[in-house]
Amino acid sequence: MGETKRSGFWIRALAAVIDAALVVPAMLGGVVAGQVFAGGHSNENMERWAGIGSASVYLIYTLTEIAFAATPGKLLLGLRIHSADGREADRWRLFARWSTKQSGMICWLLFWIGGISGLRVVSGFMNFIVALGSLFASNDDKQAWHDQWCGSAVYRKKRVSVEGFAVTVVDPSRDTAQDDSDAAS
């Protein structure tokens, strides 16, 4: 796995901003697709399909956390989801983390599909809990609540290879001049 260290709140927040910049336009495309699929029927039907389209696009985008152990924003910053002990996380752990973190959006999608208004309230509550729990990534253990519940953590790798090209992440706490002189000895 190489040399790694856990990632705290701010680098993860930056990854979330990058993800938002990538997924919001796609979600808008989901809204348009939902409206086209509704075929010009009633406003209520168009709103329902737009909600289903945008929530589906978002959930599909975030499934990269299971497939690649990172969202595209995390990948760009050299972050990966691992087990809390630093070993590569298995798919079940990644799925448990994803489903816990995305429980609010899953309820939102089910609200749009089934029209059960209580799911809208549950969705808002779950999203609030996840947002509050994400602040815990600023603690010493650098684990959000969903990481603690699932036994995972986000780690920063020194070098990440993504399909044919490499992104180098600089670790400011390490003096490269000292490392070079150690290697020469």
C-alpha positions, 0 to 999 in steps of 0.5 A: 500500500505504500506510506500513508497517513489518515486524512483530516476534515479539510482535505476531505471537505476539499474533495467534497467540493470537487465532487460537488463541482462534478456531480451538480451539473450531472444532477441537473442533467438528471433533472432534465432527463427526468422531465423528458421522461415524464413527457410533458405530463403534469407538473407533479409528475415532472417534479417526481421524475426530476427528483428521481433523475437527480437522486439517481445520478447522485447515488450512481456518482457516489458508488465510486466509493465502493468501486474505487474506494474513493470518489473522483474528488478523493482520487484527484487529491490522492485519498483512498478509503481503507480499513481503520487499521490501514489495510485495503478495505473489502467491498462489504466494508466499503458498501457499509460505509457508502450506505451509511453515508448515503442513507439520507439520499437513499431515503430521498430517492425512495420518497420520490419513487413512493411518494411517502412524505415521511421519508422526506423528513427522515432524509433531512434528519439522516443528512443532518446526522451525516453532516454533523458526524463528518465534523468528527474527521477533525478529531485526532483519530480523523474518522467521521462517524460513518468511518467509526461505525464501519471501521474505515478511515480515509488515508492519503497516499504519497502517490496514486496511479489512476489508469495510466497517469500518476498524481503526486501528493506532496507531504509537507511534513516530510523534508525531501532534502533530508530524504535525498541525503539519506538515500545517497548514504 
